[in-house]
Amino acid sequence: MIEYLTGSFLRRASLIVACFALVATAMTTSLDAKSENTRAAHFTLDNGMDVVVIPDRRAPVVTHMVWYRVGAADEPPGDSGIAHFLEHLMFKGTEDVPPGEFSKIVAANGGQDNAFTTQDVTAYFQRVAKDRLGLLMKMEADRMANLRLHDKDVVTERDVVLEERRSRVENEPSSILNEQMMAALYQSHPYGIPIIGWKHEIEELDREDALKFYQRFYAPNNAILVVAGDVEVDEVKKLAAETYGKVEAADDAEARHRPKEPRHQASRRLRLEDPRAGQATVQRIYVCPSYTSAEPGEAEALDLLMKIAGSGSTSRLYKKLVVEKKIAAGAGGWYASSGLDSGRIALYGVAGGDTDIAAVEAEIDAVIADIVANGVTQKELDRAREAMIADFVYGSDSQSKLARRYGWGMATGRSIQDIEEWPDRLKKVTVDDVKKVAAKYFDAKQSVTGVLLPTKKGPDKARHANGKQKS
């Protein structure tokens, strides 16, 4: 994920006025049927914009998020980085809000704001006192429809993105390796293209590219508004109709055209040597389904599998490589489950001391082979499940986590019911389910392995790195 905090400030203030009759015609009041356990309400405006309201009255504040169903994987060929670049440019102003004023207005009203871009979504969010919610909606609705871009601002911001790429990717050996591994993992699907973009393509992005992407995807019928906090559903309905409800829908905003990933026929390996690297590391990534693309029950089983195999100091990988064998300084893994089209399983090990990285990789293979052959224990499964459900419950105490939970889920094709029933589905996973997904998705042909090795600097490079000059 790329997150970018930008300063920006208010456009001219105007009162939000609309009568209840206009409110009624500006939206479709199709509230989802709510069970006793349903926390969120969902309705859709007449222009196609989804709205999710999550009441939380413990403090007089609200979290306001706008999620667009577009990310880096939706970029035109040759325009890599345009989704993230447009995220930056969204703070360049409208006729009502001058460039750089959006975030300043939020701050002047006691709030905070931010934005981020992923492969599948782009989101903008603020946290403010509840009586400022109408102002936020008015400002976000304005820049959804009325962004103004000038060539000078575009060129300046493009340089900012290029510097971000230099600092976060090109100066970080681990980031370089990860970028190369993703490019090798996906043979056709655009998940193999970095979110920030390839340098040579970022350099060519211009105002016209940004406006085309904006006009194509930034529309109410391609967006989800999530409001969590001290609000009533009817209150949000009224404000949403008066602001977002006035923005016209786009004809083709909801269509995503992405190539399909073929079934892989061979495993891949990468080796990167870099004097800036610390300890030698090995990583492996497997393609697997996400929650959106998986067969029923598989994603939950994958989640629990990777909790047992790779999460924290009680995981199989950490205990075997770090505690018992003492050959690694760190080891673990995770399940990237939130993609629209697919997910990923990742494993890693960091060599301890002078340990050969090949020995670390061999032990990772042994741990995975044991799980595939013998599965996990009921005790491991119960402990992992309890920990994940506890995290879900604790996360429900956070407005921002709640807003992200619902927004991200809905932006990638899941329903309110899917999101809220997740703990119940976890409870149904058996040890046999976990063993089945391990055997199915720990498939070497669907993987790429990357090794990062530190190399010694040459004498001249070492002197330069230490700030010394040759005599």
N, C-alpha and C positions, 0 to 999 in steps of 0.2 A: 504494500500500500504506500501511496505517496500522500503525505499530508502537508498542507501549506498554509501557514498563518499569515494573513495579510492585513494591513491597516486599511480602513476604508470608512467613509462618513456619510452623513445623511443628506438626503435630497430634501427639497423643500417640503416642510410639513404640511399636510392637508388633513382635514377632518374626514374620518371614515363615516359616511352616512348612507343608510339604505333602510328602507322600510321593510317590515316583515313580509309583505307581499312580494317584493323584489327578491328577498332572500329565498322565498319558497320557489320562485321560478328559476333561480340561478343554480339550483342543485337538484340532484336526484337523491331522495332521502331513503336509499336502500340500505338501511342498517343491517349488518349481519345478525342472524339469529344468535342470541347470547345464551350460553349455558350458565350455570351457577359459577363455574370457574373462569369464565371469560372476563378478562380484565380490560381489553381494548374494544372500542367501538369503531366501526368502519362505515364510511359512506362515500359516495362518488358525486362530484359536481357535474353539471350538465355538459361541461366541456371535456369531461373524461378524467379529470384529476382525482386520484384516490386520496382520501383523508383518513388518517388513523388518529384517534384520541385516546390517551391513556391517563385517566384521572389519578392524581397523586397529591393529596391535599395537606401533606405534612409541613410544607413551607410555601409561602406566597410567591413562588417562582415557577417559570416554565422553561422547558427545552423545546425549541422549535427547529425542525429539520426539514429540508426539501431534498428528496432523493430523485435523481434522474436515472432512468433505465438506460444508461449509456456509459461505456467505459472505454478503456484503451483497446479492447478486443473488437470494438465497433468502428475503428478508424479506417479511412480509405487507404488502400495500399500506397505506400510511399510517404504517407503523412504520419508516421509514428510519432507519438508524443502530443498530438493535437488535442486529445481529451484533457490531459493534464495542463497543457498550455492554455486552453480555454478556461480552465478553472482559475488560473492566475488572472486572465483578462476579465473575468466576471467582476473584478473589483475596480475596473477602470471607469465605471460610472455610466450614468444615463443623463438625460436632459434635466431630470429633477435632482439627481445625486451626483455631484461633481466627482471626477476621478480621485480616488484615495479617501473618499469621505464615508463610505459604507461602514467600515469597522470603527471609525472615529465616532460616528453617531451611536453605534451600539455601545461603545465604551462610555460615551457621555451620558447614556441612559443606564449606566451601571451594569452593563452586560459584557459578555465575552462571545467571540465568534471564531469560526474556523471553517475549513473545507478540506475535502480529500477526494482523490481519484483512485479507483482500482481498475482491474480488468473489466468489471461488469457494471459498476455504478460510479456516479459522481454525486457527492452530497455536500450540502452547505448547512451549517447549523449555528444557532445562537442560544444563549441562556440568559434570561433577563427576568426582572420582576413581572408578575402577571399582568399588571396594568400597561405594560409596554408591548404586549403581544400583537395588538392591532398595528402598531408601527412597524414591527418586524415583517408582518404579512404584507403590508403595503410596499415595503422596500423590496422584498424578495419577488413579489409579483411584478414590480416595475422592471427589475433587471431580467426577469424571465422573458419579457417581451420587448424591452426598449434599450438593450445594450448599445452603447456608442463606442466605437473604436477608432482611434487615430493612428496613423502609420508610426508616428514617433513613439507612442506608448507601446505599440506592438513590438517594435524593434528593441526597445529598452527591456521589456519583459522577457523577450526571447533570450536576451543576454543573461537575465536572471536565471532562467531555466537551464541554460548551458552551464552556468556556474554551479547550479545545484547538481547537475549531472557530474561535473568534475569532482565536487566535494563528496558526494554520496556514493558514487560508483567508481569513477576512474581512479580515485585516491584510496580505495578500499579493496584490497585483494579478494576478500571474501565476497564482496558485492560483484566484483568482476566474474568470479567463478560462478556465483549463483545465476548471473545473467546469461553466461555461456551455457550453463546446464539447462536452463529453461529453453533456450534456443535449440538445444539438441534434443530435449524431451519431446517437444511438439513439432511434428513434421509438416503439418498443414494448418492446424488451428492457430489463430493469432495470439493465444496465451503465450506463445514462444517469443513474442515481441515485448520488450520492456515497457512498462507503463510510462516511464519518463521519456521513452523514445530513443532511437539510435541517433548519435551525435550528428551525422551527416544529413539526416532528415530533419532534425530540429532546426538546423541552420537554414533550411529552405522554407520553413513555415512563415506565412505572412498573414496580413489582415484578411485577405480574401478566403484563405483556408479556414481561419477561425470563424468568420461569419457564416460560411457554408455549413460548417459543423454545428454551429449555434442554431441556425435557422432550421436545420434538419432534425435536431434532437431536443432542443430546449423548448418544450411545449407542455401545457398542462396535462394533455392526454398521454404524456410520457413521463409523468412525475407523480411522486407520492409525498404528501405533506404528513408529517408526524408531529403531533403536539403532546408532550408529556408534562404533567404538572398540575398546578392548582387551577383547573379549568372544568367547566361543564361542557358536555357534548354540544348542547344547543348553542352555547356561547361561541364555540369554535365554528360550528356550522354557519352562523351568521357572519362572523368575521371572514371566513374563507370565501363565502359567496360574494361579499362586498369587495374583495381584493382579487384573489386568484380566479374567482368565477367570471371576472370581466376579461380575462385573457383568452384569446381565440385558440381553438385547437388547431393542430397541424395535420395535414392530410396523411402523411406517411411516417409520423414520428414513432409509432409503436413497432415498426418492422425492423428486426435485426437480421442481417444477412451475413452469416458466418460460415466458413468452410468447415466440414466435418473432419475430425481426426481419424486417420485410418488405424486399423489394428497393426501394432508394431511387430516386426519380424525378427528383430535383433536388439540386444542390449547395446548401450553406448557407454564409452568412457572418455573422460577428459582429465588432463593433467596440467596444472598451472603452477609455474615456479615464479616466485616473486620475492625480492629481498625485503619487502615491507611486511611480509607475512610473519606471524608469531610462530606458534607451534604448528606442526603438520596436522592437517585435518582431512577426514574423508567424509563425503556426503553422498547420499543416494536418494533419488526421487523416483517414485512410481506414479504413473497415471492410474487413477481409479475414479469411481463415480463420486459426485457431490450429493448433498441432500436433495437437490433438485433433480438430478439425473439418475439416482440410484433406484434399484428395485426396492420394494417395501421391506424395511427392516435392515437393509444392508448398511446404510449410512450410520445408523445407530450402533451396529455391531463394529463398524470400522472405528467409530469414535471411541468405543470401549476398548477395542484392540490396542489402539495407539496410546490410550491412557495407561494400560497395563505395560505395554512394551517400552514406551519412551518418555513418559511424563514424570519428571522429578526424581528425587533420590530413592524412591521405592520402586522405580520401574525396573524391568528385567535388564535393559541395556545398562543402566547406571550401576546397578548392583553387581552385574557380571564383570563389566570392564573396569569400573573405577574402584569398587569396594573389594571384590574377590580377586580378580586378576591383577589389579593395580597397574594396568598398562595404559590407562587413559586418564587425562585430567578432566574430561567431561564426556558425556555420552547421552543421547536421548533421541527423541523423535516426536512427530506430531501428525495430525490429520488436517489438511487444508480442505475444509468441507463446504465452503460457502460459494463456490463457483457456479455460474449458471449452467455451463456445459459439461464440466468435469471437475474432479477434485484431485488431490495429490496426497500421497503418503511420503513423508520425509524421515530419514534417519541420519545421524551424524556421530562421529567420534573424534575427539581431540587427543592426539598422542601425548602421553605423559613422559617427561624426561627425554631419554634417548631412544624410546621405543620406536621400532620401525612401524610406519603407518600401515604397512601390509598386515602386520599382526593385529592391529586394531580392526581393520576391515574383516579379517578372518573371524574374529570373535563376534562382530556384528552379524556376520553370515550365520554363525553357529546359533546365536540367540534366535534369529528369525527361523532357521531350519527347525529348531526345537518346537517353536510355537506352531509352525505348520504341521509338524508330525504329531505332536502331542497335545496341542491346544493350551488353554489356560485353566487354572483351577477355579472352582466355585468361589473360594475365598477371595482370590484376586478380582474376579468379576464383581462380586458384591461390594468390595472396597472401592473399586473404580466407579461403579454406578452410584454409590452413596456420595462420593466426592463430587461427581459431575452434577448430580441433582442439587447438592448443597450449593455449588457455585451458581446454579441457575436461580435458586431461591435468594442467595445473597445479592446477585445481580439485579434482582427485582427491587431492591432497596435504592437503586441508583436511577435517577431520571434519565441521565445520558445513556446508560446501558440499556434501559428499557426502550428508549427511542431508537437506538441502534439495532437492538434485537428485532423489533418489528419492521423498521424501515429496510434493513438489509434483507430480511426474509422475504418481504413482499416485493422488493425490487428484483429479486432473483427467482420469482415465480412461486413462492410459497404463500399459503393463506394464513389468516389469523389462527384458524384452528390448528394448522400444522405447527405453528410456533408454540402455541399454548399447550398442546398435547405432547410435546417432546418428552417431558419426564415420564409420562405414562408409557410411551413407546420404548424408552430405555429399560423400563422395568420388565419388558417382555423378552429382552435379549437373553439367550441361553449360552452356555459355554460351547455348545455345538454350533450356534450361529457365528460365534467369534472364530472358531476353528475354520469354518467354511470360508469366511471372507479372507482369512489369512492365507489359506491355500489358493484362493482365487486371485487375489490381488498382489501378493508378494511374488510377482511374475517377472523374472529378470528381463524378459523380452520387452516389457513395458516400462523399463527403467533407464536411468542414466546415472552413472557414478562419477563423481568428481573428486580429485585429490589436489589439495593445495599444499605446496612444499615451500618452506622458506629457503632462500639461497643467500649466500654471503655476498656482501657488497665488495666490489673491487676496490683497490686502494684509493683511486681518485674519487670514486663515489662515496667511499666512507669519509674521506676528508671533507668533501662537500657537505655531506649529511651532518657532520659535526661542526660545520661553520668554519673550517680551517682552509687555508689556501696553501698551495705548494710553494716552498721556498725557492 
